[in-house]
Amino acid sequence: MPPRVPAFSPPELNSLHGRYLLGALLVLAVLLASSWFAEAYLHDQQSLRTEHFRQRQEALEVSRMLQNAFWEAEHYLQAFALTPDEESRARALEAIQRAQEGAARLRGLPWVARNHWEPPARALDRAFEALEGEARSLIAIRTSPDRMYPALRIMRDELGPASRAFLNAAQLALASDASRTAGPLGRVADGDVAEVLHHCRYQWSRMIAEFRLYMTARMGMLGGDEDETRARNVESFFLGVSESLAELEERAARGTLPLAQQRAVVAMREQAGRWYDAYERVRSVYLHHNWREDFPLITGSLHPLYQSIQSSLIRLDKRLADSANRATDSMATVASHLTAMLWGLLVIHLGVVVLGYAFLNRGILAPLARVAGAIKREAEGGSGAPALPRGPREIEDVVHAFGVMREEVRSRESDLQHQAFHDPLTDLPNRPLLEDRLTQAIQRARRKGLAGALVMLDLDFFKEINDTFGHPTGDRVLVEVAQRLRQVLRDTDTVARFGGDEFGILLPDTDGDAAKHVAGKLLARLQAPLSSGNGDLHIGASMGITLFPEHGEDPETLIRRADLAMYEAKRLRQGFVEFHSDHHPDTVERLTRVNDLFEDIRQDRIPVHFQPQMDLASGRTASAEALLRWGPAGTHPLPPQDVFGMAERAGVLHALTRRVLNASVRECARWHLRGYDLGIAVNLSADDLQETGMVEEIRNFLTAWDLPAHRLELEITENAMVADAERAKRILGDLRALGVRIAVDDYGTGYSALGYLKELPVDTLKIDKSFVMRLHQDPEDQAIVRSTIDLGHSLGLQVVAEGVEDGEALHLLRQWGCDRAQGFHLGAPLPSGDWTG
């Protein structure tokens, strides 16, 4: 059955709708009449302005096309002048052709005729024709090296043959000297003739080398003060050649040289003269400012053409702008005619405004002001029902809506107040509410001389439950924990969720013994199994206890010290610890470090440096090892073993390993994006091999950063592999199935058993640095390292030596066939931003 359409009912005059409709009809009648008179006048003006606008837009389009074509032509001609290639040549000529077509089109536009711009348009057309001719000349020059560099022919046809002839003659003289056993009259030949010839040939080779450097700089347009130095060196070496030839010629004159050597010396002198004459001509060419054939064309023809065309295009743009301004000015006349009609309408409208204001003030504004006052009093927290106005039907509707809104706001305000200070998952108070109640408890304890306690509680094994069974199960665990905590505590106590698996518990009017008693009850209650769809779950907790006012008189201090005590409880694995600043002299500092490390892990601020690994066969960097460089804020980095030990004691070792793994995979992926074909090596501890879900997390890291699995190598010590060989074999097998490489780290310092090398899926053997650092001094270390390399290769493993601190060790490792090396001699660990591979 179709819905019923309500019958139309005319608006009543006692409603705002009816009164507004009546006034609107009157105003509409006036506007329609005014519009009819203005329409005819505007129609004629619109047709004329539209045509002029179309012509101007057509001219503007051609102007933009010319500018773009000119810019492309100039750009590709300049590119061709620097590096001649077919693409630049074709693109430049194509752009010039488009510019010529655009100039021809411009000459035929109606706008050009209407604005008397035919002469500049013809001049622009001729300029583009000239540009095409000069461009083709430039292309012809740049595609011919002999035309481009006039001195090339001299170098090829004269300098080169003269140099070769000189060296051939010198070689002939040396050969003759070597075969000669005795001089005239049976005397032995002068022993230093060969030395003079060798010195002369050496001077000649040095002169040729300096000349090549001089020509390289000049032809590459890198000339400067160094050119003059090269030229002086050429002169100096030529002088040395001349002196050596003079000495040989003097010996020939004394008859101490055989005929073959005399002829060679004459040939050498002749070729040296030919070479130097040609060198002087080459140098005179390159000292001239037009030593390149394209310079005069570019500076004398192309640049003036560029400027001329650019000026013409600028004048065209200016004429188009002037035309637009004239069109705008012409609209002023039309506007002045419309102004008279608008003044008439204004008088009518002013009367309507006065009458409308009187009606608006009496029927709408005054009632709405009273409603606004009631809303303001309600916002300021006023009580009681406000006196609201009566008026037209719409005002009555506003008054009713205000009453409904008032009730809704008060209800929602109560809900928001609860949400602002309670955790949405467990409905426990949140940290701000606990801090507020803690402040009140501290003030009450101070006034009455009482004590109180604050307990910080962090769940153990919660992350494993969350990672294994998913966040829904983790959320159910948190809700169940909240319920158990409430069951143990008094009504006057407050338990709050700080976030994650951390809770704060306020125990007013409680001393230290009572607080410990409550903590023990909480531990006992939490240790009962939790039922879930995945079976019974077991969970524990670590708690830190602070007392007020004994340990602090403000929430921030009490919470911080309770956190420190909680971390100490985690380290000692004893459930709960009361804060004692004098427990050990270094307790506060050590716990502060643990707190800083925990916060840096949570905020992903763990710094990782990278040390290169060199491939000894190719000499290039093939991979890098990720090394932890963490220290408390404002201090130097701590030794990595200290950091990992502290993380293990605090129960955050696996979280630290995940941060290092993620950062290393991320940086390696970024290197690949920048074109570096490198791998990354990351250390894993024995505890890491026991971590549930480690293989899946590594898979997720590789997928998230799109890094091929074979680029990641995991380094595991011998002791970690042997400690639980069966589990290690299973975990390493899963990692190998992903494609990840496995390396035995610090080989030689642990069991050094061959059995696990054969059974476990290992790819790489890393020789411990203790055997490499003094390799060139200790024969026993040499024997160990060399035999380890042979052993690794016989098992099909890649061998890496770490701790290479000098060139002698590197030479020995390369000689023995070691695959890769790592150490400060090859590169120190650096942050990723400073590490270029």
C-alpha positions in Angstrom: 0.0 0.0 0.0 1.6 3.3 -1.1 2.3 5.8 1.7 -0.2 8.7 2.0 0.9 12.0 0.8 -0.1 14.7 3.3 -2.5 17.3 1.8 -1.1 20.7 1.1 -2.2 23.3 3.7 -1.4 27.0 3.1 0.9 28.6 5.7 -0.7 30.5 8.5 0.1 34.2 9.0 0.6 33.6 12.7 3.7 31.5 11.8 7.1 32.7 10.7 6.7 30.7 7.5 3.6 32.5 6.4 4.9 36.0 7.2 8.2 35.2 5.5 6.4 33.9 2.4 4.3 37.1 2.1 7.4 39.3 2.3 9.3 37.2 -0.1 6.6 37.4 -2.8 6.7 41.2 -2.6 10.5 41.3 -2.9 10.3 38.8 -5.8 8.0 40.9 -7.8 10.3 43.9 -7.6 13.3 41.8 -8.6 11.6 40.2 -11.6 10.7 43.7 -12.9 14.3 44.9 -12.5 15.7 41.8 -14.1 13.4 42.2 -17.2 14.7 45.7 -17.8 18.3 44.8 -17.4 18.2 41.6 -19.5 17.8 43.3 -22.9 20.7 45.7 -22.3 23.0 43.0 -21.0 22.3 40.6 -23.8 23.8 42.9 -26.5 26.8 43.7 -24.4 27.4 40.0 -23.6 27.5 39.0 -27.3 30.1 41.6 -28.1 32.3 40.9 -25.1 32.1 37.2 -25.6 33.4 37.4 -29.2 36.3 39.7 -28.1 37.1 37.3 -25.2 37.1 34.4 -27.6 39.6 36.1 -29.9 41.8 37.1 -27.0 41.8 33.6 -25.6 42.7 32.2 -29.0 45.6 34.6 -29.2 46.6 33.8 -25.7 46.6 30.1 -26.5 48.9 30.6 -29.5 51.2 32.8 -27.3 51.5 30.1 -24.7 52.2 27.5 -27.4 55.0 29.8 -28.9 56.5 30.3 -25.5 56.5 26.6 -24.7 58.0 25.7 -28.1 60.6 28.4 -27.8 61.6 27.2 -24.3 61.9 23.6 -25.5 63.9 24.7 -28.5 66.3 26.7 -26.4 66.5 24.0 -23.7 67.3 21.2 -26.2 69.7 23.3 -28.2 71.7 24.0 -25.0 71.5 20.4 -24.1 72.8 19.4 -27.6 75.6 22.0 -27.3 76.7 20.3 -24.1 76.1 16.7 -25.1 75.3 16.0 -28.7 72.7 13.3 -29.0 70.0 12.4 -31.5 67.2 12.9 -29.1 68.2 16.6 -28.3 68.7 17.3 -32.0 65.3 15.9 -33.0 63.5 17.5 -30.0 65.1 21.0 -30.8 64.2 20.9 -34.5 60.7 19.6 -33.7 60.2 22.5 -31.2 61.4 25.1 -33.8 59.0 23.6 -36.4 56.1 24.0 -33.9 57.2 27.5 -33.2 57.2 28.4 -36.9 53.7 26.9 -37.3 52.5 28.8 -34.3 53.9 32.1 -35.7 52.2 31.5 -39.0 48.9 30.8 -37.2 49.4 34.0 -35.1 49.6 36.1 -38.2 46.1 35.0 -39.3 44.3 35.6 -36.1 41.4 38.2 -35.9 42.8 39.5 -32.7 46.1 40.4 -34.4 44.3 42.4 -37.1 41.9 44.1 -34.6 44.9 45.2 -32.5 47.2 46.2 -35.5 49.9 43.7 -34.5 50.7 42.4 -38.0 54.3 43.8 -38.2 55.5 42.3 -34.9 53.9 38.9 -35.9 55.8 38.9 -39.2 59.0 39.8 -37.4 58.5 36.9 -35.0 57.9 34.5 -37.9 61.2 35.6 -39.5 63.0 35.2 -36.2 62.0 31.6 -35.9 63.1 30.9 -39.5 66.5 32.4 -38.7 66.6 30.3 -35.5 66.1 27.2 -37.5 69.0 28.0 -39.8 71.4 28.8 -36.9 70.3 25.6 -35.1 71.1 23.5 -38.1 74.5 25.2 -38.3 75.2 24.4 -34.6 74.1 20.8 -35.2 76.5 20.5 -38.1 79.4 21.8 -36.1 78.7 19.7 -33.0 78.4 16.5 -35.0 81.8 17.0 -36.6 84.7 16.8 -34.1 87.2 18.3 -36.6 84.9 21.3 -37.0 84.2 21.5 -33.3 87.9 21.4 -32.3 90.2 22.8 -35.0 93.3 21.5 -33.1 92.2 17.9 -33.3 93.5 17.5 -36.9 97.0 18.9 -35.9 97.1 16.5 -33.0 96.0 13.5 -35.1 98.1 14.2 -38.3 101.2 15.8 -36.8 101.7 15.4 -33.0 100.8 11.7 -32.9 103.1 10.6 -35.8 105.9 12.8 -34.6 105.7 11.3 -31.1 105.6 7.7 -32.4 108.5 8.4 -34.8 110.6 9.9 -31.9 110.0 6.9 -29.7 110.8 4.5 -32.5 114.1 6.3 -33.2 114.9 6.2 -29.5 114.1 2.5 -29.3 116.4 1.9 -32.4 119.2 3.8 -30.7 118.8 1.8 -27.5 118.8 -1.5 -29.5 121.9 -0.4 -31.3 123.6 0.5 -28.1 122.8 -2.9 -26.6 124.3 -4.8 -29.5 127.4 -2.8 -29.7 130.4 -4.3 -27.8 133.3 -2.0 -28.6 133.8 1.5 -30.0 136.3 2.8 -32.6 139.8 1.5 -32.4 138.8 -1.3 -30.2 137.8 0.9 -27.2 134.7 -0.1 -25.2 131.7 2.2 -25.9 130.7 4.9 -23.4 128.7 3.2 -20.7 126.4 6.1 -20.1 125.0 6.4 -23.7 122.1 4.1 -22.8 121.5 6.1 -19.6 121.3 9.3 -21.7 118.9 7.6 -24.1 116.7 6.2 -21.3 116.6 9.6 -19.7 115.7 11.3 -23.0 112.9 8.8 -23.6 111.7 9.3 -20.0 111.6 13.1 -20.4 109.7 12.6 -23.7 107.1 10.3 -22.0 106.6 12.7 -19.1 106.2 15.6 -21.7 103.6 13.6 -23.6 101.7 12.8 -20.4 101.7 16.5 -19.3 100.5 17.5 -22.8 97.6 15.0 -22.5 96.6 16.3 -19.2 96.7 19.8 -20.6 94.5 18.9 -23.6 92.1 16.9 -21.4 91.5 20.0 -19.2 91.2 22.4 -22.1 88.8 20.2 -24.2 86.7 19.6 -21.1 86.5 23.4 -20.5 88.1 22.9 -17.1 91.0 25.2 -17.8 92.5 27.6 -15.3 95.8 28.2 -13.4 96.6 24.4 -13.7 96.7 24.8 -17.5 99.6 27.1 -17.3 101.3 24.7 -14.9 100.8 21.9 -17.4 102.2 24.1 -20.2 105.3 25.0 -18.2 105.8 21.3 -17.4 105.6 20.5 -21.1 108.2 23.3 -21.8 110.4 22.0 -19.0 110.4 18.3 -20.2 111.0 19.4 -23.8 114.0 21.4 -22.6 115.2 18.2 -20.9 114.7 16.2 -24.1 116.7 18.9 -26.0 119.5 18.8 -23.5 119.7 15.0 -23.8 119.7 15.2 -27.6 122.4 17.9 -27.5 124.6 15.6 -25.3 124.0 12.7 -27.8 124.8 15.0 -30.7 128.0 16.1 -29.0 129.0 12.5 -28.6 128.2 11.9 -32.3 130.4 14.8 -33.2 133.3 13.3 -31.2 132.7 10.0 -33.1 131.8 8.0 -30.0 128.5 6.9 -31.4 128.0 4.3 -34.2 126.4 5.3 -37.4 123.0 3.7 -36.5 122.8 5.7 -33.3 123.9 8.9 -35.0 121.1 8.5 -37.6 118.6 7.7 -34.7 119.7 10.9 -32.9 119.2 12.9 -36.1 115.8 11.4 -36.5 114.9 12.1 -32.8 116.0 15.8 -33.2 114.0 16.1 -36.4 110.8 14.6 -34.9 111.2 16.6 -31.7 111.3 19.8 -33.8 108.2 18.7 -35.8 106.4 17.8 -32.5 107.2 21.1 -30.8 106.2 23.2 -33.9 102.8 21.4 -34.0 102.5 21.8 -30.2 103.0 25.6 -30.5 100.2 25.7 -33.2 97.9 23.7 -31.0 98.6 25.9 -28.0 98.0 29.1 -30.0 94.7 27.7 -31.1 93.6 26.9 -27.6 94.8 30.3 -26.2 92.3 32.0 -28.5 88.9 32.6 -27.2 87.3 30.9 -30.3 89.2 27.6 -29.8 85.8 25.9 -30.2 84.0 26.5 -33.5 80.6 26.6 -31.8 81.5 29.5 -29.5 81.1 32.3 -32.1 77.8 30.8 -33.4 76.3 30.5 -29.9 77.4 34.0 -28.6 77.1 35.9 -31.9 74.0 34.4 -33.4 71.9 32.2 -31.2 72.0 34.3 -28.0 70.9 37.5 -29.9 68.1 35.5 -31.6 67.0 34.1 -28.2 66.8 37.6 -26.8 65.0 38.9 -29.8 62.4 36.2 -29.7 62.0 36.5 -26.0 61.4 40.2 -26.3 58.8 39.7 -29.0 56.9 37.2 -26.9 57.0 39.5 -23.9 55.6 42.3 -26.0 52.9 39.9 -27.2 52.0 39.1 -23.6 51.9 42.7 -22.7 49.6 43.6 -25.7 47.3 40.7 -24.6 47.3 42.0 -21.1 46.5 45.6 -22.4 43.7 44.1 -24.4 42.2 42.5 -21.4 42.5 45.7 -19.4 40.7 47.6 -22.2 37.9 45.0 -22.1 37.7 45.5 -18.4 37.5 49.2 -18.8 34.7 48.8 -21.4 32.7 46.9 -18.8 32.8 50.1 -16.6 30.3 51.7 -19.0 28.0 48.8 -18.7 28.4 48.9 -14.9 27.6 52.6 -14.8 24.3 52.0 -16.6 23.4 49.3 -14.2 24.3 51.4 -11.2 21.3 53.7 -11.7 19.0 50.7 -11.6 20.7 49.3 -8.5 20.2 52.7 -6.7 16.6 52.4 -7.4 16.4 48.9 -6.1 18.4 49.9 -3.0 15.8 52.5 -2.0 13.1 49.8 -2.3 15.2 47.3 -0.4 15.9 49.7 2.4 12.2 50.1 3.0 11.8 46.3 3.0 14.8 46.0 5.5 13.3 48.5 7.9 9.9 46.8 7.9 11.6 43.4 8.1 13.7 44.4 11.1 10.8 45.6 13.1 9.0 42.2 12.4 12.2 40.3 13.1 13.0 42.0 16.4 9.5 41.5 17.8 8.7 38.1 16.5 12.1 36.3 16.4 15.1 38.2 17.9 13.6 39.0 21.3 12.3 35.5 21.9 15.6 33.9 20.7 17.5 36.2 23.1 15.6 34.8 26.0 16.2 31.3 24.8 20.0 32.1 24.4 20.0 33.5 27.9 18.5 30.3 29.2 21.1 28.2 27.3 23.9 30.4 28.7 22.7 29.9 32.3 22.5 26.2 31.6 26.0 26.1 30.3 27.2 28.0 33.5 25.6 25.2 35.6 22.4 27.0 36.6 19.8 25.0 38.3 16.0 25.1 38.0 13.7 25.3 35.0 14.3 28.6 33.1 11.4 31.0 32.1 11.1 30.5 28.4 9.2 32.8 25.9 6.1 32.1 23.9 5.6 33.3 20.3 5.1 31.9 16.8 4.9 28.2 16.3 8.6 28.0 15.3 9.6 29.7 18.6 7.5 27.1 20.5 9.4 24.3 18.6 12.8 25.9 19.6 11.7 26.1 23.2 10.6 22.4 23.2 13.8 21.3 21.5 15.9 23.2 24.1 14.2 21.3 26.9 14.9 17.9 25.2 18.5 19.0 24.5 19.0 20.1 28.1 18.1 16.6 29.3 20.3 14.9 26.7 23.3 17.1 27.4 23.1 16.3 31.1 22.9 12.6 30.4 25.8 12.6 27.9 27.9 14.8 30.2 27.6 12.2 32.9 28.7 9.5 30.3 31.6 11.5 29.1 32.8 12.2 32.6 32.9 8.5 33.2 34.7 7.8 29.9 37.3 10.4 30.5 38.5 8.8 33.7 37.9 5.1 33.0 39.6 2.5 30.8 37.1 1.5 28.0 38.1 -2.2 28.0 38.1 -3.1 31.7 36.0 -0.1 33.0 38.8 0.5 35.6 39.9 4.0 36.5 42.6 5.3 34.2 45.9 7.0 35.1 44.6 10.6 35.4 41.9 9.4 37.9 44.4 7.4 39.9 46.8 10.3 40.0 43.9 12.6 41.2 42.9 10.1 44.0 46.6 9.6 44.9 47.0 13.3 45.3 44.0 13.4 47.6 45.3 10.4 49.6 48.7 12.1 50.0 47.0 15.3 51.3 44.8 13.3 53.7 47.7 11.3 55.0 49.7 14.5 55.6 46.8 16.1 57.5 46.1 13.1 59.7 49.6 11.7 60.0 48.7 8.4 58.2 50.5 6.4 55.6 49.5 4.8 52.3 50.9 2.7 49.5 51.1 2.7 45.7 51.6 -0.6 43.9 52.6 -0.8 40.2 51.8 -4.2 38.7 53.0 -5.5 35.3 51.7 -8.9 34.0 54.2 -11.6 33.1 53.8 -13.7 30.0 51.0 -11.5 28.7 52.9 -10.7 25.5 53.3 -14.3 24.8 49.6 -14.9 25.2 48.8 -11.9 23.0 51.2 -12.9 20.3 50.2 -16.6 20.3 46.4 -16.5 20.7 45.7 -13.0 19.3 44.4 -9.7 20.7 40.8 -10.9 21.5 42.2 -13.5 23.9 44.5 -10.9 25.3 41.6 -8.5 25.9 39.7 -11.2 27.7 42.7 -11.9 29.9 42.9 -8.2 30.9 39.2 -8.1 31.7 39.5 -11.2 33.9 42.6 -9.8 35.6 40.7 -6.6 36.4 37.9 -8.6 38.0 40.3 -10.6 40.1 42.1 -7.5 41.3 38.7 -5.9 42.3 37.8 -9.1 44.3 41.0 -8.9 46.4 40.9 -5.1 47.1 38.8 -3.1 49.5 36.1 -0.6 48.4 38.4 2.2 49.5 41.2 1.0 47.3 41.6 2.0 43.7 42.9 -0.2 40.9 43.6 1.6 37.6 44.8 0.4 34.2 47.7 2.5 32.9 47.8 0.9 29.5 48.9 -2.4 27.9 49.4 -4.9 30.8 50.3 -2.3 33.4 48.1 -1.5 36.4 48.4 0.9 39.3 46.8 0.1 42.8 46.3 2.8 45.4 46.0 1.5 49.0 45.2 4.4 51.4 45.7 4.0 55.2 48.1 1.1 54.6 51.7 0.6 55.9 54.5 -1.4 54.3 53.6 -4.8 55.9 50.0 -4.4 55.0 50.9 -3.5 51.4 53.1 -6.6 51.1 50.3 -8.7 52.4 47.9 -7.3 49.8 50.6 -7.9 47.1 50.9 -11.5 48.1 47.1 -12.0 47.9 47.1 -10.4 44.5 49.9 -12.7 43.3 48.0 -15.8 44.6 44.8 -14.7 43.0 46.5 -14.0 39.6 48.4 -17.3 39.6 45.1 -19.3 39.3 44.6 -20.6 35.7 42.6 -18.5 33.4 39.9 -20.3 31.3 39.8 -19.6 27.6 38.8 -21.2 24.3 42.4 -22.2 23.9 42.6 -24.1 27.3 43.8 -22.9 30.6 46.2 -20.0 30.5 48.8 -19.2 33.3 49.9 -15.7 34.0 51.9 -14.0 36.7 52.8 -10.5 37.8 55.7 -8.4 39.0 54.9 -5.6 41.5 56.8 -2.6 42.9 55.6 -1.0 46.1 56.2 2.6 47.3 54.9 4.1 50.5 53.9 7.7 51.1 55.1 10.0 52.5 58.2 7.8 53.1 59.1 7.3 49.5 57.6 10.5 48.0 54.9 13.1 48.4 53.8 13.6 44.8 52.3 11.2 42.3 55.1 11.5 39.8 57.8 10.5 42.2 55.8 7.6 43.7 54.9 6.2 40.3 58.4 6.4 39.0 59.9 4.7 42.1 57.2 2.1 42.0 58.2 1.4 38.4 61.8 1.0 39.4 60.8 -1.4 42.2 58.7 -3.3 39.7 61.6 -3.7 37.3 63.7 -4.9 40.2 61.1 -7.5 41.0 61.2 -8.7 37.4 65.0 -9.0 37.6 64.9 -10.9 40.8 61.8 -12.9 39.7 60.3 -12.7 43.2 56.8 -11.3 42.6 57.0 -7.9 44.4 59.7 -5.6 45.8 59.4 -2.6 48.0 61.3 0.4 46.9 64.6 1.0 48.9 67.0 3.7 47.6 69.9 2.2 49.7 69.3 -1.4 48.7 72.5 -1.3 46.7 74.6 1.7 46.0 73.9 1.4 42.2 70.2 0.2 42.4 68.6 3.5 41.5 71.1 4.1 38.7 70.7 0.6 37.4 67.0 0.6 37.5 66.9 4.0 35.8 69.0 2.5 33.0 66.5 -0.4 32.8 63.7 2.1 32.7 65.4 4.1 29.9 66.1 0.9 27.9 62.5 -0.2 28.3 61.2 3.2 27.2 63.5 3.3 24.2 62.4 -0.2 23.1 58.7 0.9 23.5 59.3 4.0 21.4 61.5 2.2 18.8 64.5 4.4 19.6 67.2 1.7 19.7 70.3 2.9 17.7 71.9 0.3 15.4 75.2 0.8 13.6 76.5 -1.2 10.6 80.0 -2.6 10.0 80.9 -3.6 6.4 82.0 -7.1 5.4 84.4 -7.2 2.4 84.3 -9.9 -0.3 88.1 -10.7 -0.5 87.8 -12.0 -4.1 86.3 -8.8 -5.6 87.4 -6.3 -3.0 83.9 -4.8 -2.7 81.6 -4.5 0.3 79.2 -7.5 0.1 77.3 -7.2 3.4 77.1 -5.5 6.8 76.7 -6.7 10.4 74.2 -4.9 12.6 75.7 -3.8 15.9 73.8 -2.4 18.9 75.0 1.0 20.1 72.7 1.9 23.0 73.3 4.0 26.2 71.3 6.1 28.6 70.4 9.6 27.4 73.4 11.9 27.7 76.0 9.1 28.1 78.3 7.1 25.9 77.0 3.8 24.5 77.3 0.8 26.8 79.0 -2.4 25.6 76.5 -4.5 23.7 77.0 -7.5 26.1 76.0 -5.3 29.0 72.9 -4.0 27.2 71.8 -7.5 26.3 72.5 -8.8 29.9 70.4 -5.9 31.3 67.6 -6.6 28.9 67.6 -10.3 29.7 67.4 -9.6 33.5 64.6 -7.1 32.9 62.7 -9.5 30.8 62.8 -7.4 27.6 65.5 -9.3 25.7 63.1 -10.6 23.0 61.6 -7.1 22.5 65.1 -5.7 22.1 66.0 -8.4 19.5 62.8 -7.6 17.6 63.7 -3.9 17.4 67.2 -4.6 16.2 65.9 -7.1 13.6 63.2 -4.7 12.3 65.7 -1.8 12.1 68.3 -4.0 10.3 65.8 -5.4 7.7 64.4 -1.9 7.1 67.8 -0.4 6.5 68.9 -3.2 4.2 65.7 -2.7 2.2 66.5 1.0 1.9 70.0 0.2 0.6 68.5 -2.0 -2.1 66.2 0.9 -3.1 69.2 3.1 -3.5 70.9 0.5 -5.7 73.3 -1.1 -3.2 73.4 -4.9 -3.6 74.1 -5.8 0.0 73.1 -8.3 2.7 72.6 -7.8 6.4 73.8 -9.9 9.3 72.0 -9.8 12.7 73.0 -11.7 16.0 70.5 -14.0 17.8 71.1 -15.2 21.3 70.3 -18.7 22.8 67.1 -17.2 24.4 66.0 -15.9 21.1 66.0 -19.4 19.7 63.6 -20.3 22.5 61.2 -17.4 21.7 57.8 -18.6 20.5 56.8 -17.1 17.2 60.4 -15.8 16.3 60.3 -17.5 12.8 56.9 -15.9 12.1 58.1 -12.4 13.2 61.2 -12.6 10.9 58.8 -13.6 8.0 56.7 -10.6 8.8 59.7 -8.2 8.9 60.9 -9.5 5.5 57.4 -9.1 4.0 56.8 -5.6 5.5 60.0 -4.2 4.1 60.0 -6.3 0.9 63.5 -7.7 1.4 64.5 -11.0 -0.2 65.0 -13.6 2.5 68.5 -14.6 1.3 69.7 -11.1 2.1 69.2 -11.7 5.8 71.9 -13.7 7.7 71.3 -14.7 11.3 74.5 -15.1 13.4 74.2 -17.6 16.3 77.0 -18.7 18.6 78.2 -22.3 18.9 77.0 -22.5 22.5 73.5 -21.3 21.6 73.3 -24.1 18.9 74.6 -26.8 21.1 72.6 -25.8 24.3 69.4 -27.4 22.9 70.5 -29.0 19.6 67.2 -30.5 18.7 65.2 -27.3 19.2 68.0 -25.3 17.4 67.9 -27.7 14.5 64.1 -27.3 14.2 64.1 -23.5 14.5 67.1 -23.1 12.1 65.4 -25.5 9.7 62.3 -23.3 9.7 64.4 -20.2 9.1 66.3 -21.9 6.2 62.9 -22.8 4.7 62.2 -19.1 4.6 65.4 -18.6 2.7 67.3 -16.9 5.5 71.0 -17.7 5.8 72.5 -19.1 9.0 76.0 -18.3 10.3 78.0 -19.8 13.2 79.3 -16.8 15.2 82.6 -16.7 17.2 83.7 -20.1 15.9 86.6 -21.5 17.8 85.6 -20.1 21.2 83.0 -22.7 22.1 82.5 -26.4 21.5 84.1 -26.3 18.0 82.4 -29.7 17.3 82.2 -30.9 13.7 79.0 -32.9 14.4 76.7 -29.9 14.6 78.3 -28.3 11.6 77.3 -31.3 9.6 73.8 -31.8 11.1 72.6 -28.2 11.5 71.5 -26.1 8.5 74.5 -23.7 8.5 75.7 -21.5 5.6 78.6 -19.5 7.0 81.4 -19.9 9.5 82.6 -16.8 11.3 86.1 -17.1 12.8 86.3 -15.4 16.2 88.4 -12.1 16.2 90.6 -13.5 19.0 92.4 -15.6 16.4 92.6 -12.9 13.8 93.7 -9.7 15.6 97.3 -10.9 16.1 97.3 -13.2 13.0 100.6 -11.9 11.5 102.4 -12.3 14.9 101.2 -15.7 16.2 102.0 -18.9 14.2 99.5 -20.9 16.3 96.7 -18.4 15.3 97.8 -18.7 11.7 97.5 -22.5 11.9 94.0 -22.3 13.5 92.7 -19.8 11.0 94.1 -21.5 8.0 92.7 -24.9 9.0 89.3 -23.4 9.9 89.1 -21.9 6.4 90.0 -25.3 4.8 87.5 -27.0 7.1 84.7 -24.6 6.2 85.3 -24.9 2.5 85.4 -28.7 2.7 81.9 -28.6 4.3 80.6 -26.2 1.6 80.5 -23.3 4.0 81.3 -19.6 3.4 84.1 -18.4 5.8 84.2 -14.9 7.3 87.0 -13.6 9.5 86.2 -10.8 12.0 88.6 -8.6 13.9 90.8 -7.6 10.9 92.8 -4.8 12.3 95.8 -4.5 9.9 96.8 -5.0 6.3 99.1 -8.0 7.0 96.1 -10.0 8.4 94.0 -9.1 5.4 96.8 -10.2 3.0 97.1 -13.6 4.8 93.4 -14.2 4.7 93.2 -13.4 1.0 96.2 -15.6 0.4 94.5 -18.6 2.2 91.2 -18.2 0.3 89.0 -16.7 3.0 85.7 -15.6 1.5 85.0 -12.4 3.5 86.6 -10.2 6.2 85.4 -7.7 8.7 87.1 -5.3 11.1 88.2 -1.8 11.8 90.9 -1.9 9.2 88.1 -2.3 6.6 85.5 0.0 8.2 84.2 1.0 11.6 80.5 0.6 12.6 78.6 3.6 11.5 75.0 4.8 11.6 72.9 4.1 8.5 72.9 7.7 7.6 76.7 7.8 7.4 77.2 4.3 6.0 77.2 4.1 2.2 78.4 0.6 1.6 
